[in-house]
Structure formats: structure tokens, C-alpha cells
Amino acid sequence: MTGHTVFKIDDMTCGHCEKTVAKALAEALPGKAITMDLAARKAVVEGDAALAEAAIREAGYTPVREG
């Protein structure tokens, strides 16, 4: 995936959390690729990183951009 941002989301701890974050990202970035990894507590997002970060925070989670 090119043009992507990886977010570490330590407070994404269960399947419900994962679905909540994925839904928030899909609504904020329609049509963009989103990959969730619950085991690693990460989301990989294509598109506007600032918009993605704001969507995760608005959903109640604490994203940290990686690399």
C-alpha cells in the first residue's frame, strides 16, 4: 500500500474496538484502503493521515503514528 500511515492504537484491545476504529476510518476516508491488525494493535490507512488520526481520536482511541 503506497501513501499509507501506520497507527499504533494501544487502547484497541478487542474485536469491538477494532470494528469501532475501522468504521470511523471508513467513514472519514471513504474508498481508501484500511488494514486492521488487532493482535499488533495497529491500523494501516491510505489517504489523509491527519483526517485518519482525528477519526480515531473521535472514536475514543489514542493513535500514535509510527515511522
N, CA, C and O atoms as CSV, one atom per row, in Angstrom:
chain,resi,resn,atom,element,x,y,z
A,1,MET,N,N,0.862,-1.178,0.000
A,1,MET,CA,C,0.000,0.000,0.000
A,1,MET,C,C,0.905,1.237,0.000
A,1,MET,O,O,1.684,1.428,0.934
A,2,THR,N,N,0.813,2.065,-1.021
A,2,THR,CA,C,1.610,3.283,-1.065
A,2,THR,C,C,0.816,4.432,-0.472
A,2,THR,O,O,-0.415,4.404,-0.444
A,3,GLY,N,N,1.540,5.455,0.005
A,3,GLY,CA,C,0.867,6.602,0.586
A,3,GLY,C,C,0.055,6.244,1.807
A,3,GLY,O,O,-1.079,6.695,1.968
A,4,HIS,N,N,0.645,5.424,2.672
A,4,HIS,CA,C,-0.095,4.967,3.835
A,4,HIS,C,C,0.569,5.407,5.138
A,4,HIS,O,O,1.744,5.774,5.170
A,5,THR,N,N,-0.211,5.357,6.194
A,5,THR,CA,C,0.257,5.704,7.533
A,5,THR,C,C,-0.091,4.557,8.460
A,5,THR,O,O,-1.184,3.995,8.387
A,6,VAL,N,N,0.848,4.212,9.334
A,6,VAL,CA,C,0.615,3.171,10.335
A,6,VAL,C,C,0.362,3.859,11.673
A,6,VAL,O,O,1.132,4.716,12.105
A,7,PHE,N,N,-0.728,3.466,12.315
A,7,PHE,CA,C,-1.056,3.973,13.645
A,7,PHE,C,C,-0.988,2.833,14.642
A,7,PHE,O,O,-1.574,1.773,14.417
A,8,LYS,N,N,-0.288,3.039,15.730
A,8,LYS,CA,C,-0.304,2.118,16.868
A,8,LYS,C,C,-1.433,2.617,17.767
A,8,LYS,O,O,-1.477,3.794,18.126
A,9,ILE,N,N,-2.347,1.709,18.127
A,9,ILE,CA,C,-3.509,2.090,18.931
A,9,ILE,C,C,-3.556,1.135,20.127
A,9,ILE,O,O,-4.269,0.132,20.100
A,10,ASP,N,N,-2.801,1.449,21.163
A,10,ASP,CA,C,-2.669,0.554,22.306
A,10,ASP,C,C,-3.976,0.294,23.033
A,10,ASP,O,O,-4.136,-0.757,23.654
A,11,ASP,N,N,-4.917,1.235,22.969
A,11,ASP,CA,C,-6.185,1.029,23.662
A,11,ASP,C,C,-7.246,0.353,22.787
A,11,ASP,O,O,-8.420,0.320,23.156
A,12,MET,N,N,-6.847,-0.180,21.646
A,12,MET,CA,C,-7.715,-1.013,20.804
A,12,MET,C,C,-7.452,-2.460,21.232
A,12,MET,O,O,-6.540,-3.110,20.721
A,13,THR,N,N,-8.256,-2.952,22.171
A,13,THR,CA,C,-7.932,-4.207,22.842
A,13,THR,C,C,-8.819,-5.399,22.504
A,13,THR,O,O,-8.521,-6.522,22.911
A,14,CYS,N,N,-9.908,-5.173,21.763
A,14,CYS,CA,C,-10.822,-6.284,21.481
A,14,CYS,C,C,-11.444,-6.116,20.094
A,14,CYS,O,O,-11.237,-5.106,19.422
A,15,GLY,N,N,-12.196,-7.113,19.691
A,15,GLY,CA,C,-12.841,-7.069,18.384
A,15,GLY,C,C,-13.803,-5.909,18.237
A,15,GLY,O,O,-13.911,-5.326,17.158
A,16,HIS,N,N,-14.506,-5.566,19.308
A,16,HIS,CA,C,-15.424,-4.428,19.257
A,16,HIS,C,C,-14.648,-3.141,19.002
A,16,HIS,O,O,-15.062,-2.310,18.194
A,17,CYS,N,N,-13.524,-2.980,19.693
A,17,CYS,CA,C,-12.670,-1.795,19.493
A,17,CYS,C,C,-12.214,-1.723,18.033
A,17,CYS,O,O,-12.268,-0.671,17.396
A,18,GLU,N,N,-11.768,-2.860,17.531
A,18,GLU,CA,C,-11.269,-2.920,16.151
A,18,GLU,C,C,-12.355,-2.486,15.167
A,18,GLU,O,O,-12.091,-1.708,14.251
A,19,LYS,N,N,-13.571,-2.988,15.357
A,19,LYS,CA,C,-14.673,-2.633,14.461
A,19,LYS,C,C,-15.030,-1.154,14.575
A,19,LYS,O,O,-15.347,-0.509,13.575
A,20,THR,N,N,-14.979,-0.621,15.788
A,20,THR,CA,C,-15.282,0.797,16.001
A,20,THR,C,C,-14.280,1.676,15.274
A,20,THR,O,O,-14.661,2.642,14.613
A,21,VAL,N,N,-12.999,1.347,15.393
A,21,VAL,CA,C,-11.951,2.125,14.727
A,21,VAL,C,C,-12.080,1.982,13.211
A,21,VAL,O,O,-11.994,2.974,12.486
A,22,ALA,N,N,-12.284,0.766,12.732
A,22,ALA,CA,C,-12.412,0.537,11.288
A,22,ALA,C,C,-13.588,1.322,10.709
A,22,ALA,O,O,-13.479,1.904,9.630
A,23,LYS,N,N,-14.705,1.336,11.425
A,23,LYS,CA,C,-15.882,2.073,10.953
A,23,LYS,C,C,-15.595,3.570,10.910
A,23,LYS,O,O,-15.951,4.243,9.943
A,24,ALA,N,N,-14.959,4.089,11.941
A,24,ALA,CA,C,-14.629,5.516,11.984
A,24,ALA,C,C,-13.708,5.888,10.819
A,24,ALA,O,O,-13.887,6.928,10.185
A,25,LEU,N,N,-12.735,5.039,10.550
A,25,LEU,CA,C,-11.801,5.311,9.441
A,25,LEU,C,C,-12.512,5.231,8.097
A,25,LEU,O,O,-12.282,6.069,7.225
A,26,ALA,N,N,-13.362,4.245,7.921
A,26,ALA,CA,C,-14.092,4.090,6.652
A,26,ALA,C,C,-14.997,5.283,6.387
A,26,ALA,O,O,-15.148,5.711,5.243
A,27,GLU,N,N,-15.600,5.821,7.446
A,27,GLU,CA,C,-16.472,6.985,7.283
A,27,GLU,C,C,-15.664,8.246,6.986
A,27,GLU,O,O,-16.103,9.102,6.219
A,28,ALA,N,N,-14.484,8.359,7.594
A,28,ALA,CA,C,-13.651,9.548,7.395
A,28,ALA,C,C,-12.914,9.527,6.059
A,28,ALA,O,O,-12.640,10.574,5.474
A,29,LEU,N,N,-12.598,8.324,5.584
A,29,LEU,CA,C,-11.808,8.171,4.358
A,29,LEU,C,C,-12.496,7.189,3.411
A,29,LEU,O,O,-11.962,6.110,3.157
A,30,PRO,N,N,-13.651,7.536,2.892
A,30,PRO,CA,C,-14.380,6.596,2.036
A,30,PRO,C,C,-13.574,6.200,0.807
A,30,PRO,O,O,-12.977,7.039,0.133
A,31,GLY,N,N,-13.573,4.903,0.534
A,31,GLY,CA,C,-12.885,4.386,-0.642
A,31,GLY,C,C,-11.396,4.155,-0.463
A,31,GLY,O,O,-10.741,3.634,-1.365
A,32,LYS,N,N,-10.855,4.531,0.675
A,32,LYS,CA,C,-9.423,4.340,0.925
A,32,LYS,C,C,-9.186,2.990,1.587
A,32,LYS,O,O,-10.045,2.483,2.309
A,33,ALA,N,N,-8.016,2.413,1.337
A,33,ALA,CA,C,-7.662,1.119,1.915
A,33,ALA,C,C,-7.356,1.270,3.405
A,33,ALA,O,O,-6.649,2.185,3.825
A,34,ILE,N,N,-7.906,0.353,4.180
A,34,ILE,CA,C,-7.689,0.333,5.624
A,34,ILE,C,C,-7.409,-1.112,6.008
A,34,ILE,O,O,-8.173,-2.012,5.659
A,35,THR,N,N,-6.319,-1.332,6.722
A,35,THR,CA,C,-5.981,-2.663,7.199
A,35,THR,C,C,-5.867,-2.616,8.713
A,35,THR,O,O,-5.119,-1.809,9.265
A,36,MET,N,N,-6.608,-3.482,9.375
A,36,MET,CA,C,-6.592,-3.533,10.829
A,36,MET,C,C,-5.812,-4.762,11.282
A,36,MET,O,O,-5.914,-5.822,10.665
A,37,ASP,N,N,-5.032,-4.628,12.360
A,37,ASP,CA,C,-4.299,-5.749,12.949
A,37,ASP,C,C,-4.497,-5.668,14.459
A,37,ASP,O,O,-3.748,-4.987,15.160
A,38,LEU,N,N,-5.512,-6.371,14.947
A,38,LEU,CA,C,-5.843,-6.313,16.364
A,38,LEU,C,C,-4.705,-6.863,17.220
A,38,LEU,O,O,-4.388,-6.289,18.261
A,39,ALA,N,N,-4.090,-7.959,16.800
A,39,ALA,CA,C,-3.026,-8.577,17.590
A,39,ALA,C,C,-1.869,-7.607,17.825
A,39,ALA,O,O,-1.291,-7.567,18.911
A,40,ALA,N,N,-1.540,-6.832,16.804
A,40,ALA,CA,C,-0.449,-5.853,16.915
A,40,ALA,C,C,-0.960,-4.496,17.391
A,40,ALA,O,O,-0.177,-3.588,17.668
A,41,ARG,N,N,-2.296,-4.371,17.484
A,41,ARG,CA,C,-2.941,-3.104,17.851
A,41,ARG,C,C,-2.529,-1.978,16.907
A,41,ARG,O,O,-2.096,-0.906,17.330
A,42,LYS,N,N,-2.679,-2.261,15.609
A,42,LYS,CA,C,-2.290,-1.295,14.583
A,42,LYS,C,C,-3.373,-1.156,13.522
A,42,LYS,O,O,-4.169,-2.064,13.281
A,43,ALA,N,N,-3.369,0.013,12.902
A,43,ALA,CA,C,-4.196,0.265,11.725
A,43,ALA,C,C,-3.281,0.870,10.669
A,43,ALA,O,O,-2.484,1.762,10.959
A,44,VAL,N,N,-3.403,0.378,9.450
A,44,VAL,CA,C,-2.663,0.935,8.318
A,44,VAL,C,C,-3.704,1.595,7.421
A,44,VAL,O,O,-4.660,0.956,6.980
A,45,VAL,N,N,-3.503,2.875,7.162
A,45,VAL,CA,C,-4.522,3.676,6.489
A,45,VAL,C,C,-3.933,4.373,5.271
A,45,VAL,O,O,-2.842,4.940,5.333
A,46,GLU,N,N,-4.664,4.325,4.169
A,46,GLU,CA,C,-4.295,5.054,2.963
A,46,GLU,C,C,-5.011,6.402,3.001
A,46,GLU,O,O,-6.154,6.492,3.449
A,47,GLY,N,N,-4.340,7.436,2.534
A,47,GLY,CA,C,-5.004,8.733,2.461
A,47,GLY,C,C,-4.506,9.710,3.508
A,47,GLY,O,O,-3.391,9.586,4.014
A,48,ASP,N,N,-5.337,10.671,3.820
A,48,ASP,CA,C,-5.001,11.788,4.694
A,48,ASP,C,C,-4.768,11.326,6.138
A,48,ASP,O,O,-5.712,10.960,6.839
A,49,ALA,N,N,-3.514,11.348,6.570
A,49,ALA,CA,C,-3.145,10.861,7.901
A,49,ALA,C,C,-3.776,11.697,9.010
A,49,ALA,O,O,-4.206,11.149,10.025
A,50,ALA,N,N,-3.837,13.002,8.831
A,50,ALA,CA,C,-4.414,13.871,9.859
A,50,ALA,C,C,-5.905,13.584,10.027
A,50,ALA,O,O,-6.413,13.558,11.148
A,51,LEU,N,N,-6.594,13.372,8.928
A,51,LEU,CA,C,-8.017,13.054,8.973
A,51,LEU,C,C,-8.234,11.701,9.648
A,51,LEU,O,O,-9.157,11.541,10.447
A,52,ALA,N,N,-7.383,10.735,9.326
A,52,ALA,CA,C,-7.476,9.405,9.938
A,52,ALA,C,C,-7.229,9.491,11.441
A,52,ALA,O,O,-7.961,8.895,12.231
A,53,GLU,N,N,-6.214,10.220,11.824
A,53,GLU,CA,C,-5.898,10.363,13.248
A,53,GLU,C,C,-7.057,11.016,14.002
A,53,GLU,O,O,-7.412,10.584,15.099
A,54,ALA,N,N,-7.635,12.042,13.420
A,54,ALA,CA,C,-8.773,12.717,14.055
A,54,ALA,C,C,-9.964,11.768,14.197
A,54,ALA,O,O,-10.660,11.796,15.212
A,55,ALA,N,N,-10.201,10.937,13.195
A,55,ALA,CA,C,-11.322,9.985,13.248
A,55,ALA,C,C,-11.112,8.959,14.350
A,55,ALA,O,O,-12.053,8.605,15.061
A,56,ILE,N,N,-9.884,8.483,14.494
A,56,ILE,CA,C,-9.583,7.506,15.549
A,56,ILE,C,C,-9.789,8.144,16.919
A,56,ILE,O,O,-10.378,7.537,17.813
A,57,ARG,N,N,-9.304,9.363,17.073
A,57,ARG,CA,C,-9.468,10.063,18.362
A,57,ARG,C,C,-10.948,10.322,18.663
A,57,ARG,O,O,-11.390,10.162,19.801
A,58,GLU,N,N,-11.701,10.718,17.653
A,58,GLU,CA,C,-13.122,10.985,17.861
A,58,GLU,C,C,-13.875,9.711,18.246
A,58,GLU,O,O,-14.887,9.771,18.945
A,59,ALA,N,N,-13.378,8.556,17.788
A,59,ALA,CA,C,-13.991,7.277,18.150
A,59,ALA,C,C,-13.631,6.871,19.583
A,59,ALA,O,O,-14.171,5.897,20.107
A,60,GLY,N,N,-12.720,7.619,20.217
A,60,GLY,CA,C,-12.396,7.362,21.614
A,60,GLY,C,C,-11.094,6.638,21.855
A,60,GLY,O,O,-10.863,6.122,22.948
A,61,TYR,N,N,-10.234,6.592,20.844
A,61,TYR,CA,C,-8.978,5.864,20.964
A,61,TYR,C,C,-7.794,6.792,20.811
A,61,TYR,O,O,-7.943,7.942,20.400
A,62,THR,N,N,-6.597,6.282,21.148
A,62,THR,CA,C,-5.394,7.111,21.182
A,62,THR,C,C,-4.376,6.606,20.163
A,62,THR,O,O,-3.560,5.742,20.485
A,63,PRO,N,N,-4.412,7.131,18.944
A,63,PRO,CA,C,-3.468,6.680,17.925
A,63,PRO,C,C,-2.103,7.353,18.055
A,63,PRO,O,O,-1.996,8.518,18.438
A,64,VAL,N,N,-1.071,6.592,17.729
A,64,VAL,CA,C,0.290,7.128,17.670
A,64,VAL,C,C,0.848,6.745,16.299
A,64,VAL,O,O,0.910,5.565,15.955
A,65,ARG,N,N,1.251,7.744,15.525
A,65,ARG,CA,C,1.814,7.461,14.197
A,65,ARG,C,C,3.160,6.762,14.339
A,65,ARG,O,O,3.978,7.126,15.184
A,66,GLU,N,N,3.373,5.767,13.512
A,66,GLU,CA,C,4.654,5.052,13.502
A,66,GLU,C,C,5.410,5.388,12.218
A,66,GLU,O,O,4.830,5.608,11.155
A,67,GLY,N,N,6.741,5.417,12.372
A,67,GLY,CA,C,7.663,5.595,11.253
A,67,GLY,C,C,7.154,6.412,10.185
A,67,GLY,O,O,7.846,6.630,9.191
